[in-house]
Amino acid sequence: MTFDDFKLDDSLMEGLYSMGYKQPTPIQQQAIPVILDNKDLIACAQTGTGKTAAYLLPIINHILHAPTRHLNTLIIAPTRELVLQIDQQIDGMGYFCSVGSIAIYGGNDGIAWSNQKHALEEGVDIICATPGRLMALLQSGDINFEHLQHLVLDEADRMLDMGFFDDIKTIINYLPKKRQTIMFSATMPPKIRMLANQIANQPEQINIAISKPAAGIVQQAYVVYDNQKQALIKEILKNPDFQSVIIFSSTKDNVKLLEKELRLIDGSVKAFHSDLEQAEREEIMREFKGRRLRILIGTDILSRGIDVEGISLVVNYDAPGDPEDYIHRIGRTARASKAGVAITFINQRDQGKFSRIEDLMGIEVPKIALPAELGEGPKYDPEANKREFKKTGGGHGKKSFGGKGKSNFKGKPGGKPRR
């Protein structure tokens, strides 16, 4: 199948091919005909499958063939970064067909807020918005959705995880009852299905295989005490093959501390967190995408909606609490059929979590021996740790952010599994 099979508008096809699109991905092959046919849709597809183009292409095509132009489409996404990314894709796809969009998100200054309101007054085809800022505009009466044709909820599961369920229900009350509703979600928990039943009309359902990392990702894990992590990450980063690196940590405070420590060995490192102004966050992403910044440290805010090709290494400094979050984190590497390395540090508290991640993927991730200079790590026994966690009501073992030690570890794929 090619994009020609969808019989999209010629001007849209020109923008599509100028962006380097060649053949539709599985989610695009299945979703585009459904949306072109004006049916509601619930699609289960993870980041990196081409889901954004799967709904933008048919929606833009609808806009181009509409008898009159009004505010046509509302796209709601959980984070500013994803909203901006969607807006940029609309700019690219719609470059040759004059489809306009506006990104609406919080955390910006009064000038940006004024520009957003001015764009809405002038008229725009598509709004991409985070729920919080959109609620503020709705309550001030600055948006008229009378002619809205399409509602898209992108990463619906993440929005619900972030506590936006009630906001989304409120926003939907402002929209016309007669519309096309499209939901994309990486997972399909009961709350998502309940929301879909409430807002969609006999939706078609598509389920693209999820919870499986890209084939090009080399996965490894190290079983460590917390006070061994810092020395280990410093050794890994000495590998010159890792030119573009994302490190995930569990909390904003740990992200800031880790940035401070890693700056001692590499000046090309920055933390990405919610305390930064939006302009600072955007500049950091431009530096990272432009390869002027080697190492980016963040929480799970980076695991979805950040589409950067050529990331050679992802490190889970702290194991994620949700198996699906692991898939999203390591999915930042090995994009567009390229190869990459994903390394996870597993302390005693997280062994049960990581065992569930392996169960979800249906594989066992190799446990690599620590460099001799760091000493022995804890024994990897997830079942024992699950029992101990239940018995004590919490974790055990050494707890500290940093640690001492030096090794000659080179951080290459492969390595000797821990027995």
N, C-alpha and C positions, 0 to 999 in steps of 0.2 A: 504494500500500500504506500502511496505517496500523498502529499498534501493536495495534489491536483484532484484526487478522488473526492474531496469534500466540496468541490465546485465553489470555493470562496471567491469573493470579489477580487478582481485583478489587482487593484491598488493595495489590498491587504496582502495578497500573495507577494507583491513586490517588496513590501516591508518585511515580510516573513523571511524571504530568501536573502535579503540584505543583512539580516541578523544571523545568517548562517544556519538556519533550519534546513534540514535535508529530508529526513523521513520521520513520520509521526511515531511517538513512543506508544507502548500498549495503552496507557491511560488516555492518550490523545485519540487513538484509534477508536476506543469505545465511547468516550465521553462526547466528542465533538458531534457525531451524528445525533445523539440524544438531545443535546442542547440546541442544535440547529432545528430539531423537530419540535421545539418549544415545550418539551416535557421537563417536569421537575426531576432532580437528580440528587442522589446521595452516593458519593464516591469515597471509597476507602483507599487512599494512596498516600505514601509517605513522601517526604521532601526528596527531591532529586529525580522524580519520575516524570517531570514535565507537566505537572498538574496545572501550573499557572496558565500556560499556553492552552491547555485543554479547555479552560472556560473562557479565556480572553478572545481567542480566535472566533468562535461562533458568536459571542456577544458583540464584538466589533462588527462582524458581518451583518448581524441583525440591525445594528445602528445605521450602517451604510445604506440599508434598504428600507429604513423606516420612512413613512410618508412625510412626517415632520420631525424636527429635531428638538427634543426636550432633555431634561435630566433623565437619563435612561436607566442607569445601572448604579447600584450601591454594592460595593465590596467591603466587607468588614473583616479585619485581620487583627491578631492579638498584639502585635508589636509595631513600633514606629519603623523598625528596620524592614519588616516584611511589607508594610504599607508603601514605603519608599521604593522597594524593589519591584512591587507590582506596578506602581506608577511609572517607573522607568521602562518596564516591558511594554506598557501601553504606548509610551512615547515612541519606542522603536517600531512596534507593529503598526501603529497608526500614523507613522511619519508621512507616508505617501497618500493617506486618505483623510487627513484633517480631523481625526477623532481626538477630542480633548479630554483631559482628566485633571483632577486635583487631589493631592494627598493631604489628608486632614489628620493631625496627630497632636498630642500634647507635648509639653516640655520645650516649646519654642517661645520666642519673644513676641512682644506686641505687634511688631511690624509684620512678622509672619502670619500672625492671627488676622491682621487687617488684610493682608494679601489673600488669604484663604476666603474671607468674607467677600472681598471684591470679585474674586474669580467666580464665586457662586452667583453673585448678582449679575455678572456678565453672561453667565450661561456656560455649562459644561456638560459633557456627555456622561462621564463616569466619575463617581466619588470613591476614593479608596480611603478608609478611615479606621482608626482604632475606636473601640466602643466608648471610652470615656470622653474624648473630645467631641465625638459625634453627638453624645447625649447633651453636652453643653450647647451645641449649635441648635439642636432640636428644641431645647427648652427656651432658647432665646428667640425662636421663630424665624431663624435665618435660612431654613431649607424648606423647599416645597417639593414633596415627593408625589404630587398628584398624578404625574405621567410616568412614574417609575414602571419599568417593564421587567427588570431582573434584579434579584437579590442573591449575592454570593457570600457565603460564610466560609472563609478559608482558614484552615487549621482550627476547626470548630472544637475539637477536643482540648486543644491548648487554651482556647478562650474560656472554656468551662472550668478547666483546672485553675485558671487565674481569677476565677470568681465573677465572670461576666455574664452568668446565666440570666440573672434578673435584668441586667442592662439590655441584653439582646432581646428579651421578651418585650421590654418597654419600647425599644427602637422599632420592633416589628409592628407595634400598635400604630405607629405613624405612617405605615406603608399601605398602599392599596391592597385589598384582598386578592384582586386578580393580578397575578404576577408570576413569573417563573422563579422558583427557588432552587438554588444550587448549593449543596453542602459538600465540602471536601474535608476529610478528617483522616489522620494517620491511624487512629484506632477507632473502634466503634463500641464504646462502653454503653451501658443501659441509658445513661442520662442523655447521650447523643441521640439514641433511637427515640427516646421520649420527646426530645425537642423536635426531631424530624417529623414525628407523627403530628405534632401540634402546628407546625408551620408549613409543611410541604403537602402537595396534593397528589396522592398516588404516585410517589416518586419511583423512577427507575433506580436500580441499585447496581453499582459496579464495585467489585472488590479486586484490586490489584494486589498481588502477593506482597504482604508486608512482613516486617520482623525478620527480614533476611538482609544482611549487609551485602554491599556490592562485592562481586567476585574478586575485584582487584585489591581489596583491603587485606593486608597481612596483619592479623590480630595476635597480640601478645599480652601477657599479664605478669606482674611481679607481686609476690606475696611479701608484704613489708610491715614493719612497725611504723607508726606515724613519724617517729624521729629519724627514720631512714629515707623518707620521701625526698627531702630537699637535696641531699647529696646525690641521690639517684637521678633526679631530673636534671641537675647540673651536668652530670656525666653524659646523659642522653643527648643533651643539647650541644655537646662538643662535636657531635657527628656533623661534618660539613654537608652531607647529603640532605639534611633536613633544613631546607632553605625557607620554608613557609610552614609555620607551626601554630596550632591552636591548642591551648591548655585549658581544660575545664576543671574548676574547683567548685566546692559545694556551696560556699557562701561569699557574699560580697566582701566581707572583711578578709577572708582568706585570699581572695583575688588580689586585694590591695597589698597584703603582706608578701605574697609571692612575687608580685611585680617588683617590690622594693628589693627583695633578695636576688632576683634574676638580673636586675640592672647592674649588679656588681660584677657579673660575668659577661653580659651582653647588653649594650646600650640600646639595641633595636628591639625593645619590648615595651608593650603598653597594656594596661588593664582596661577592660570594657565593662562598665557597670552603670547602674541607674543614677548614681550621684553625679555623673557627668552631664553637662549641658548638651542639648541635642546637637548643636554645632560641633562640639568636641567629639561626640560619638561619630558623626558623619565624617569628620576629618580623619579620625583613626581608621575607619573603614576604607576611605580613599587611599590612605597610606598602605594599608594591608593589601588591598587589591592591586595597587600599583607596585608592590614588592619593595616599597621604601621602608616597610616595617616587617621584621622577620617573625616576631613572636607576639601572639595575641592571647591574652588571658581573660577568661570570663566565666560566668555561670551559665545555666541552661538557656539564658536569653539568646546565646549564640548558636544553639543547637538546631534552631529552625529559622528558616527565612533568610539565612545568609548564604548566598550562592557565589562562592569564589572558587574558580578552577585552579588546580596546581598546588593545593595544600598537600604537603608531603608527609606530615605527621600530625596526628591528634593524640593528645595525652589526657586520660582521665586521671587527674591528680587525686581526685576522690571519686570512688565508684558511684554512679548515679543510683537513685533510689528506685527508679522505675525501669524495667527492662526496655520499654519502648524508647525511653530517653537515651539509652545506650546506643540503640540503632541510629537515632537522629544525630547524636554526637559524632560517632565514628563515620557517619555518612558525609561529613564535611570533607573527607579525603576520598580519593579514588573516584572523583566525579568525572563524567564524560568519558567513561571507559579507561581512565588512567589508573595507575597503581598508587598505593599509599600505605602507610603504616599506622596502626592504632594500638596504643599501649595503655593498659590500665594498672593502676596501683591498688592492690587489695589489702586492706588492713584486716585485723581480726573481726572487727564489727561488721565489715562489708562482705565477708565470705558467703554468707547466706544469700545476700542480694545478688552477688555475682553468679552463684550457682543457678539462681532463677533466670538470669540473663542467658546462661548457657543452655538451660532447658528450653527457653523460648526459641533460640536459634537452632537447636538440635545438634550442636557441636560442642566440643570441649576446646576452650582456648588454651594454647600451650602456656604453661607456667615456667618462666625463664628464671634460671638461677641468678641470685644477686651477685654482683661483683664481690670477690673475696674480701676486699677492703672494708665493705659495709657490714660484714658479719652475717650471721644467719638471720633470716626472717622467721616469722611464726609458721607453724605447720599449716598447710592448707587442708582443712577438714571442715567443709561447710556444714555438714550435718551436725557435728559436735558443736559448732559455733551457733547454729540455729537453736539447739537445745539449751545451750548456756545463756543465749540472749533471752529466751523465754523464761528461764529459771530466775535470772537476775534482774530482768526488766531493762537491760541496757548492755552496752558494750563493755569490753575489758581490754586490758593491755596498756601499753605506754601511749600517752597522749601528749604531744607537743607539736608545734608547727614545724620547727626546724630540726636540724640534726647535724652532726659532724661526720666527716669521713671523706675519703677520696678513693677513686678507683680508675682503672684504665679502660673502662667499659666503652665500647665503640658504638653501641646502639643500633647495630645492623639487624635487618630481618633475619629470622631463624633463631639461632641460639639453642642452648641446651635446656630442655624441659626439666622442671623440678620434679623429682620422683616422689 
